[in-house]
Amino acid sequence: MERERTIADGEIGVLTDEDIIREGQNRRLIVVEFSEKQVQQTCYELRAGNVYYDLSNGAKRITLMTSDDFIMLKPHQLAVVITKESLELPADVLGRIPMKGQALLAGPPAG
């Protein structure tokens, strides 16, 4: 019987969706709030939590109170957004966390 492949096997390359799902299910890489639905195209899409810090306002902590609340950044505003997920990447794994274009262009919810 063949042993299950893990990221510890030292292979060089990009993790596949299957790799990310397996590692997340085993509480490696994404150790809190892992969701298979967030795995897309060899990426894991982190979700904003309900806390962020407005660095343009003295690092003010802001807590979103309802699921309808959203974070709206103004031009040149800086913020640190706390994700729902917690990550633990081994020393030989590189993670990249860019802002998602859709999130950058999204306006306030209609309503």
N, C-alpha and C positions, 0 to 999 in steps of 0.2 A: 504494500500500500504506500502510495506516494505521500510524503509529508506536505502539509499545507505551507505554501509560500508566505513569508512575512516580509515586512520592510527591513527587518534585521538581517536578511540574506545578503545585503550589500550590493544589490543590483543597482546600476546607474540608469537613471531615466525618470520619466514622469509617472506618477502613480495613476493607475487606471481607475475608473469608477469602481470596479470590483475590488481593487486594493483599498480604496478609501472606505467603502462599505464594510469590508472585513475588519479593517483596523478600528473603525468607529464602533462596530458591534462588540469588539473585544476591548473597548475602552482604552484604545491607544490612539494617539494624535488628537482626536476630539474626545475629551474625557467626561464632559458634562453636556447634556442636552443634545446629543447626537440624533440626527433625523435623516433617514435614508432619502427623504424627499428633497433634501438640500444638496444632494450629489448630482451634478450635471456637468457633462463634458470635461471630465478629469479635474473637476473643481468641487470644492465644498463651499456653498454660499452661506456665509455667516449671517445671522439675524441680529438686528439691533435689539438690545434689551430695553428695560424701562428707565435706565439711568444714563445721563450723559453730562459732561462737564463743558461749560462754555468758557473757553480759554480767552475769549475776547472780553469777558466780563469777570476778570479776577478768578478764573477757574471755579466759577459758581456751579455747584451741583444742582442738576435739575432732574426731577423724577416725573416721568409720565404717569398719570393717574389711571387712565383707562386705555383699552385697546384701540380706541378711536384717536387717541393722541398721536402726534407725529413730531418728528424733529425737522424743523425748517431752518436751514442755514442761509444767511444773507451773504452777499458778495464780500469776500475777504474775512469772513467770520471763521474762527478756528474752534473746533470742538473735539473732544475725545468721547467716542461712543463705546459704551460697555456692551459687549455682545452677550447673547443668551448662552452661547457655548464657551467652554473653557478648553484651551489647547495645551497639549504637552508634546512638543516636537523633540525627538532625539537630536543629538548634535549633528548627525549626518543627514538630516532632512531639512530642506529649505522651504519656508512658507512665505507666500506673497499675498498681501491683503490690499488690493486696490479698491477704490470706490467704484461701485457699479454705475455704469453710464445711465441706466434707467433711473437709479436713485438720484443722480445728479440733476436730471432733467425733470423729475417729477414735481408737480406743484402740489398745493394742498388738496386733500380729497374733495371731490365734488359733493355738494350738498348744501 
